[in-house]
Amino acid sequence: MRVGLVGYGLAGSVFHAPLIAATDGLVLDTIVTSNEERRAQARAEFPGVRFAASPQELWERTDGPGAPGPDNPLDPLHPLHPLDLIVIASPNKTHVPIATAALEAGLPVVVDKPVAGTAAEARALAALAEERGLLLSVFQNRRWDNDFLTLARLIADGALGDVQRFESRFERWRPQPKGGWRESGDPQEIGGLLYDLGSHVVDQALTLFGPAALVYAESDVRRPGAAADDDTFIAITHVNGVRSHLYVSATTAQLGPRFRVLGRSAGYVKYGLDPQEADLRAGLRPAADRPWGEEPEALWGRIGSGESPATGGGTPVRSLRGDYPAYYAAVTAALRGTGENPVTALQAAAALDVLEAARRSAREGVTVKLPATTAPSATDSDSDSTDFPDTEEQPV
């Protein structure tokens, strides 16, 4: 199946292009970028890739003179051979219009997080995809982080007992703003850490513990010259009573644990980030002949009770392998009709409900109550390909 990738910045070049190319059944066919430097970078790694200057060129390939028909057999080398999947890794503000155009052109779509700026927009996209009978999936790669997979297994096995509090930190020390749309204060850009890293930590919390009932947040712009939130805290009370405390920051001089999870029987503490992003940035690629997503024993989390891992307390827990390639493997199976959509737009909409509530909470200084929802959570059976336990089986 041939893939058209829209955007070749950080998301496109570091995450999507290498993972698409490493997936059996997918071919990185075309990259949409007009930047000559980025084209040269892509051509060096993917010699056969083609380029387009705009997403519109991709839609035209589905119904132009090169489309298959009685006078034009399905030739994979034809310059206008139709595409089978569009992946959107362009700036956040473009996600909705490009995804809408792709779906209306009859093409399945993967969209990088956040799928949209509002939950309403995400649900509208989901409705359009359902109406057209097309796949619409959201790239939430942090569901396949090694620490998250390990924690999900511990919870499923009952190793912590009933979980009471989930603390998750995605912290960095970047005292100088880098600029660009991600740090823009323009609301149209959908920048800032709340929607960037917040999309990850909220999605993980909802995946583990189900829908949110209450949301409280604090959000600040701390660095001189910064225009968007760079230090944000989100507190979620889940419907099942679990409390999630989520931190995203670019101003943390001393980094806290990635996860600190407290249950009735034991707690789990894990420091350090999953190694896959760093490996991808360094030019390493997933391959069948070498390990992927592994980390050294020194970085394993610890489980225990009544003592601190900082002083050697608890027992090390071997981290499961991180597995970003599993996302596109699941997308491929879904397109073939042999598997489920790994991350649905409705799941992403539920996370956006929380992000919107967090933004309101921080602005108004209030706790926001979310309406009851019957939308499927990320732990329901439609996400079996991620190997997460079903919600009703979680000891929470």
KOLPA-696154 format. One record per residue (C-alpha): x, y, z; chain; residue in three letters; residue number from 0. Coordinates in Angstrom, 3 decimals. Each point is the difference from the previous one (the first is absolute). Layout:
px py pz chaine residu num
X Y Z A ALA NUM
...
//
This chain:
px py pz chaine residu num
0.000 0.000 0.000 A MET 0
1.359 3.357 -1.061 A ARG 1
0.139 2.850 2.492 A VAL 2
-0.021 3.735 -0.549 A GLY 3
1.612 1.907 2.876 A LEU 4
-1.012 3.636 0.481 A VAL 5
2.782 1.883 1.775 A GLY 6
3.660 -0.778 0.581 A TYR 7
0.864 1.979 3.109 A GLY 8
0.673 -1.611 3.367 A LEU 9
-3.049 -2.278 0.006 A ALA 10
0.299 -1.014 -3.636 A GLY 11
3.742 -0.579 -0.187 A SER 12
0.716 -1.451 3.450 A VAL 13
-3.127 -2.057 0.636 A PHE 14
-2.309 -0.645 -2.933 A HIS 15
2.316 -0.495 -2.979 A ALA 16
2.349 -2.508 1.718 A PRO 17
-2.860 -1.939 1.582 A LEU 18
-1.973 -0.162 -3.258 A ILE 19
3.089 -1.200 -1.873 A ALA 20
0.617 -2.684 2.650 A ALA 21
-3.532 -1.423 -0.224 A THR 22
-0.667 -3.091 -2.103 A ASP 23
-2.721 0.789 -2.507 A GLY 24
0.598 3.771 -0.092 A LEU 25
2.063 1.999 -2.491 A VAL 26
0.918 3.636 0.552 A LEU 27
-1.009 1.257 -3.444 A ASP 28
-0.280 3.796 0.172 A THR 29
0.978 2.730 2.439 A ILE 30
-1.701 3.375 -0.091 A VAL 31
2.545 2.725 0.631 A THR 32
1.225 2.926 -2.085 A SER 33
3.115 0.444 2.156 A ASN 34
3.020 -0.975 -2.119 A GLU 35
2.164 -0.773 3.020 A GLU 36
-2.615 -2.376 1.361 A ARG 37
-0.405 -1.600 -3.423 A ARG 38
3.721 -0.666 -0.132 A ALA 39
-0.093 -1.483 3.494 A GLN 40
-2.893 -2.292 -0.932 A ALA 41
1.556 -1.001 -3.320 A ARG 42
3.206 -1.027 1.776 A ALA 43
-1.855 -2.458 2.252 A GLU 44
-2.779 -1.061 -2.381 A PHE 45
1.522 0.090 -3.509 A PRO 46
-3.174 -0.995 -1.829 A GLY 47
-2.334 2.469 1.681 A VAL 48
-1.876 2.574 -2.065 A ARG 49
-1.008 3.513 1.019 A PHE 50
-3.004 2.255 -0.248 A ALA 51
-0.277 3.685 0.731 A ALA 52
-3.502 -0.158 1.486 A SER 53
-2.426 -2.581 1.408 A PRO 54
-2.359 0.742 -2.900 A GLN 55
2.410 -1.787 -2.332 A GLU 56
-0.591 -3.190 1.999 A LEU 57
-3.776 0.175 -0.405 A TRP 58
0.389 0.491 -3.737 A GLU 59
1.874 -3.265 -0.247 A ARG 60
-3.117 -1.897 1.026 A THR 61
-2.091 1.162 -2.954 A ASP 62
2.468 1.449 -2.528 A GLY 63
1.157 -1.506 -3.285 A PRO 64
2.192 -2.479 1.859 A GLY 65
-2.871 -1.541 1.970 A ALA 66
-0.600 -3.702 -0.726 A PRO 67
-2.598 -0.771 -2.656 A GLY 68
-0.587 -2.086 -3.129 A PRO 69
2.763 1.837 -1.853 A ASP 70
2.374 0.254 2.944 A ASN 71
0.710 -3.117 2.081 A PRO 72
1.133 0.455 3.561 A LEU 73
3.654 0.709 -0.672 A ASP 74
1.919 0.677 3.239 A PRO 75
2.619 1.947 -1.970 A LEU 76
-2.476 2.265 -1.753 A HIS 77
0.765 3.623 0.966 A PRO 78
-3.611 0.548 0.981 A LEU 79
-0.596 -3.304 1.716 A HIS 80
-2.714 0.583 2.646 A PRO 81
0.878 -0.008 3.664 A LEU 82
-1.479 -2.257 2.674 A ASP 83
0.608 2.109 3.123 A LEU 84
0.641 3.633 0.858 A ILE 85
2.064 0.826 3.098 A VAL 86
-0.259 3.566 1.294 A ILE 87
3.058 1.236 1.893 A ALA 88
-0.315 3.690 -0.835 A SER 89
-0.517 2.838 2.539 A PRO 90
-2.933 -0.460 2.375 A ASN 91
-2.216 2.666 -1.547 A LYS 92
0.006 -1.879 -3.316 A THR 93
-1.127 -3.369 1.367 A HIS 94
-3.737 0.496 -0.342 A VAL 95
-0.129 1.578 -3.476 A PRO 96
2.463 -2.477 -1.507 A ILE 97
-1.653 -3.017 1.650 A ALA 98
-3.403 1.204 -1.189 A THR 99
1.239 0.387 -3.576 A ALA 100
1.633 -3.432 0.028 A ALA 101
-3.102 -1.727 1.331 A LEU 102
-2.207 1.809 -2.503 A GLU 103
2.358 -1.227 -2.725 A ALA 104
-0.609 -3.562 1.193 A GLY 105
3.346 -0.589 1.701 A LEU 106
0.663 -1.602 3.407 A PRO 107
1.843 2.315 2.373 A VAL 108
2.464 -0.054 2.894 A VAL 109
0.327 3.320 1.853 A VAL 110
2.713 0.912 2.451 A ASP 111
-1.169 1.117 3.421 A LYS 112
-1.866 2.173 0.768 A PRO 113
-2.443 -1.003 -2.714 A VAL 114
-1.768 3.363 0.394 A ALA 115
-0.215 3.095 2.144 A GLY 116
-3.353 -0.966 1.508 A THR 117
-1.873 -3.164 0.869 A ALA 118
-2.873 1.132 -2.230 A ALA 119
2.316 0.134 -3.014 A GLU 120
1.366 -3.448 0.810 A ALA 121
-3.497 -1.461 0.223 A ARG 122
-0.964 1.653 -3.280 A ALA 123
2.998 -1.641 -1.669 A LEU 124
-0.966 -3.344 1.552 A ALA 125
-3.516 0.368 -1.361 A ALA 126
1.301 0.812 -3.481 A LEU 127
2.293 -3.029 0.023 A ALA 128
-2.836 -2.248 1.122 A GLU 129
-2.312 1.427 -2.657 A GLU 130
2.604 -0.709 -2.692 A ARG 131
0.950 -3.390 1.427 A GLY 132
3.636 1.054 0.392 A LEU 133
2.665 -0.491 2.634 A LEU 134
0.817 3.065 2.099 A LEU 135
2.715 -0.713 2.551 A SER 136
1.938 2.276 2.361 A VAL 137
3.722 -0.427 0.582 A PHE 138
0.347 -0.279 3.776 A GLN 139
3.393 -1.676 0.026 A ASN 140
0.499 0.335 3.759 A ARG 141
-2.434 -2.887 0.502 A ARG 142
2.925 -2.121 -1.214 A TRP 143
2.643 1.466 2.323 A ASP 144
1.866 -2.661 1.966 A ASN 145
-0.925 1.479 3.389 A ASP 146
-3.675 0.291 -0.913 A PHE 147
-0.192 -3.572 -1.291 A LEU 148
1.731 -1.188 3.182 A THR 149
-2.386 1.926 2.231 A LEU 150
-3.034 -1.282 -1.907 A ALA 151
1.237 -3.556 0.539 A ARG 152
0.557 0.580 3.740 A LEU 153
-3.524 1.361 0.365 A ILE 154
-1.506 -2.864 -1.999 A ALA 155
1.879 -2.515 2.153 A ASP 156
-1.236 1.630 3.225 A GLY 157
3.556 0.633 1.173 A ALA 158
-0.887 3.388 1.510 A LEU 159
-3.431 -0.838 1.366 A GLY 160
-2.737 2.552 -0.585 A ASP 161
1.676 3.069 -1.463 A VAL 162
-0.806 3.177 1.907 A GLN 163
2.313 2.612 -1.500 A ARG 164
1.784 0.255 -3.348 A PHE 165
2.766 2.568 -0.369 A GLU 166
1.431 0.565 -3.461 A SER 167
2.686 2.502 -0.935 A ARG 168
1.255 1.057 -3.412 A PHE 169
2.540 2.583 1.064 A GLU 170
2.884 1.723 -1.753 A ARG 171
2.579 2.630 0.820 A TRP 172
-0.106 2.520 -2.848 A ARG 173
0.462 3.398 1.598 A PRO 174
0.162 1.740 -3.393 A GLN 175
-3.023 -0.126 -2.327 A PRO 176
0.703 -1.580 -3.381 A LYS 177
-2.676 1.973 -1.833 A GLY 178
-2.131 -1.285 -2.857 A GLY 179
-3.684 -0.813 -0.119 A TRP 180
0.215 -2.498 2.891 A ARG 181
0.824 2.869 2.369 A GLU 182
-2.253 2.575 -1.625 A SER 183
-2.549 1.844 2.080 A GLY 184
-2.418 0.169 -2.944 A ASP 185
-2.981 -2.225 0.909 A PRO 186
-0.385 -0.936 -3.663 A GLN 187
3.353 -1.810 0.116 A GLU 188
-1.167 -2.373 2.792 A ILE 189
3.447 0.292 1.568 A GLY 190
1.229 -0.190 3.576 A GLY 191
0.776 -2.995 2.190 A LEU 192
-3.613 -0.610 1.014 A LEU 193
-0.847 -1.188 -3.511 A TYR 194
3.473 -1.334 -0.810 A ASP 195
1.260 -2.182 2.843 A LEU 196
-3.374 0.270 1.733 A GLY 197
-1.539 -2.015 -2.830 A SER 198
2.294 -2.881 0.967 A HIS 199
-0.394 -0.016 3.769 A VAL 200
-3.770 0.450 -0.127 A VAL 201
-0.406 -2.758 -2.590 A ASP 202
2.075 -2.341 2.153 A GLN 203
-2.045 0.782 3.106 A ALA 204
-3.316 -0.614 -1.779 A LEU 205
1.345 -3.180 -1.599 A THR 206
0.934 -1.417 3.403 A LEU 207
-2.834 1.251 2.182 A PHE 208
-2.924 0.914 -2.219 A GLY 209
-2.117 3.153 -0.338 A PRO 210
0.571 3.202 1.942 A ALA 211
-2.638 1.458 2.300 A ALA 212
1.790 3.096 1.365 A LEU 213
2.883 2.066 -1.365 A VAL 214
2.104 2.645 1.740 A TYR 215
3.062 1.653 -1.544 A ALA 216
2.702 2.614 0.530 A GLU 217
1.744 1.370 -3.080 A SER 218
2.764 2.585 -0.145 A ASP 219
2.281 1.768 -2.454 A VAL 220
3.229 0.196 1.990 A ARG 221
2.922 0.580 -2.380 A ARG 222
0.887 3.514 -1.117 A PRO 223
-1.045 0.438 -3.597 A GLY 224
-2.324 -3.017 0.017 A ALA 225
-3.526 0.483 -1.329 A ALA 226
-1.660 -3.368 0.687 A ALA 227
-0.405 -2.077 3.152 A ASP 228
3.272 -1.679 0.961 A ASP 229
-0.819 -1.309 3.490 A ASP 230
-3.353 -1.708 0.491 A THR 231
-1.557 -2.292 2.609 A PHE 232
-3.217 -1.984 -0.535 A ILE 233
-1.948 -1.847 2.682 A ALA 234
-2.613 -2.513 -1.152 A ILE 235
-2.497 -1.815 2.173 A THR 236
-1.078 -3.005 -2.026 A HIS 237
-3.516 -1.401 0.093 A VAL 238
1.348 -3.066 1.820 A ASN 239
1.570 2.168 2.723 A GLY 240
3.659 -0.183 -1.048 A VAL 241
1.771 3.365 0.150 A ARG 242
2.526 0.882 -2.693 A SER 243
2.517 2.796 0.553 A HIS 244
1.669 0.931 -3.285 A LEU 245
2.937 2.381 -0.491 A TYR 246
1.357 1.392 -3.266 A VAL 247
2.758 2.566 0.141 A SER 248
2.948 1.533 -1.834 A ALA 249
1.237 1.770 3.144 A THR 250
0.867 -2.891 2.333 A THR 251
3.575 0.351 1.232 A ALA 252
-0.185 -3.324 1.895 A GLN 253
-2.059 -2.668 -1.770 A LEU 254
-2.415 -2.115 2.016 A GLY 255
-0.954 -3.621 -0.638 A PRO 256
-1.709 -0.740 -3.298 A ARG 257
-2.565 -2.075 1.908 A PHE 258
-0.867 -0.315 3.680 A ARG 259
-3.008 -2.265 0.439 A VAL 260
-1.417 -0.770 3.418 A LEU 261
-2.266 -2.967 0.669 A GLY 262
-1.404 -1.604 3.117 A ARG 263
2.641 -2.731 -0.069 A SER 264
3.067 1.631 -1.541 A ALA 265
1.346 2.916 -1.973 A GLY 266
1.953 0.198 -3.245 A TYR 267
2.531 2.741 -0.748 A VAL 268
1.747 0.414 -3.333 A LYS 269
2.566 2.620 -1.019 A TYR 270
1.151 0.888 -3.499 A GLY 271
-1.662 0.096 -3.406 A LEU 272
-0.629 -2.856 -2.382 A ASP 273
3.072 -0.280 -2.287 A PRO 274
-1.795 -0.172 -3.356 A GLN 275
-0.206 3.728 -0.763 A GLU 276
3.681 0.503 0.806 A ALA 277
0.926 -2.977 -2.180 A ASP 278
-2.096 1.255 -2.909 A LEU 279
1.513 3.472 0.305 A ARG 280
3.459 -1.603 -0.050 A ALA 281
-0.793 -1.740 -3.282 A GLY 282
-0.621 -3.485 1.373 A LEU 283
-2.843 -1.911 -1.614 A ARG 284
-2.158 -2.966 1.026 A PRO 285
1.138 -3.213 -1.680 A ALA 286
-0.775 -3.672 0.438 A ALA 287
3.648 -0.939 0.521 A ASP 288
0.668 2.153 3.075 A ARG 289
-1.751 0.903 3.267 A PRO 290
-2.177 3.096 0.083 A TRP 291
-1.433 1.984 2.891 A GLY 292
2.197 -1.539 2.686 A GLU 293
1.598 1.895 2.860 A GLU 294
2.793 -0.920 2.455 A PRO 295
-0.786 -1.535 3.359 A GLU 296
1.143 3.178 1.754 A ALA 297
-3.109 1.741 -1.351 A LEU 298
-2.553 -2.624 0.988 A TRP 299
-2.751 1.127 2.333 A GLY 300
-0.404 -1.367 3.514 A ARG 301
-2.986 -1.427 1.811 A ILE 302
-0.373 -0.116 3.772 A GLY 303
-1.703 1.382 3.068 A SER 304
1.058 2.008 3.037 A GLY 305
3.360 1.052 -1.424 A GLU 306
1.482 2.335 -2.580 A SER 307
1.571 -1.090 -3.286 A PRO 308
2.364 2.968 0.401 A ALA 309
1.689 -1.853 2.867 A THR 310
-0.059 -3.401 -1.649 A GLY 311
-3.408 -1.094 1.229 A GLY 312
-2.234 -2.290 -1.996 A GLY 313
0.681 -2.621 -2.641 A THR 314
1.058 0.787 -3.580 A PRO 315
-2.602 -0.762 -2.666 A VAL 316
1.368 -0.840 -3.432 A ARG 317
-1.372 2.492 -2.509 A SER 318
-1.890 -1.506 -2.902 A LEU 319
1.292 0.989 -3.415 A ARG 320
-1.366 3.208 -1.417 A GLY 321
-1.808 -0.671 -3.254 A ASP 322
-0.818 3.005 -2.193 A TYR 323
0.002 -2.277 -3.087 A PRO 324
-3.089 -1.718 1.439 A ALA 325
-2.101 3.078 -0.820 A TYR 326
0.476 -0.139 -3.762 A TYR 327
-0.178 -3.808 0.045 A ALA 328
-3.446 0.400 1.577 A ALA 329
-0.992 2.664 -2.544 A VAL 330
1.014 -2.366 -2.809 A THR 331
-2.107 -2.791 1.499 A ALA 332
-2.965 2.362 0.357 A ALA 333
0.265 1.031 -3.664 A LEU 334
0.061 -3.656 -1.020 A ARG 335
-3.023 -0.772 2.147 A GLY 336
1.905 -2.368 2.273 A THR 337
0.326 2.256 3.050 A GLY 338
-1.441 2.976 1.837 A GLU 339
0.868 3.679 -0.159 A ASN 340
2.735 0.386 2.656 A PRO 341
-1.043 3.549 1.019 A VAL 342
-3.399 1.313 -1.023 A THR 343
-0.977 3.617 -0.492 A ALA 344
-2.664 -0.415 2.688 A LEU 345
2.690 -0.996 2.501 A GLN 346
1.959 3.081 -1.045 A ALA 347
-3.149 2.103 0.432 A ALA 348
-0.308 -1.219 3.596 A ALA 349
3.547 1.198 0.658 A ALA 350
-0.821 3.347 -1.614 A LEU 351
-2.991 0.318 2.348 A ASP 352
2.506 -0.137 2.848 A VAL 353
2.427 2.429 -1.657 A LEU 354
-2.763 2.516 -0.645 A GLU 355
-1.197 -0.355 3.583 A ALA 356
3.580 0.468 1.221 A ALA 357
0.390 3.178 -2.016 A ARG 358
-3.235 1.364 1.444 A ARG 359
0.964 -1.050 3.531 A SER 360
3.370 1.745 -0.210 A ALA 361
-1.534 3.123 -1.487 A ARG 362
-2.894 0.306 2.453 A GLU 363
1.478 -1.659 3.094 A GLY 364
-2.799 -2.557 0.248 A VAL 365
-0.424 -3.749 0.035 A THR 366
-1.886 -1.120 -3.107 A VAL 367
-2.520 -2.820 0.142 A LYS 368
-0.226 -2.000 -3.204 A LEU 369
-3.314 -1.427 -1.162 A PRO 370
-0.474 -3.739 0.222 A ALA 371
0.972 -1.717 -3.223 A THR 372
-0.699 -3.348 -1.590 A THR 373
2.758 0.358 -2.583 A ALA 374
2.362 -2.996 -0.113 A PRO 375
3.166 0.373 2.035 A SER 376
3.420 -0.900 -1.336 A ALA 377
-0.044 -3.182 2.058 A THR 378
-3.096 -1.444 -1.687 A ASP 379
0.247 -2.947 -2.347 A SER 380
0.456 2.185 -3.086 A ASP 381
3.611 0.470 1.088 A SER 382
0.964 -3.625 0.510 A ASP 383
2.984 0.470 -2.278 A SER 384
1.686 2.082 2.680 A THR 385
-0.236 -2.931 2.432 A ASP 386
-1.479 2.085 2.798 A PHE 387
-2.331 -1.582 2.567 A PRO 388
-3.713 0.658 -0.359 A ASP 389
-1.334 2.685 2.334 A THR 390
-2.206 -2.365 1.965 A GLU 391
2.995 -2.230 0.768 A GLU 392
2.139 2.759 1.504 A GLN 393
0.421 -0.173 3.777 A PRO 394
-0.783 3.688 0.443 A VAL 395
//
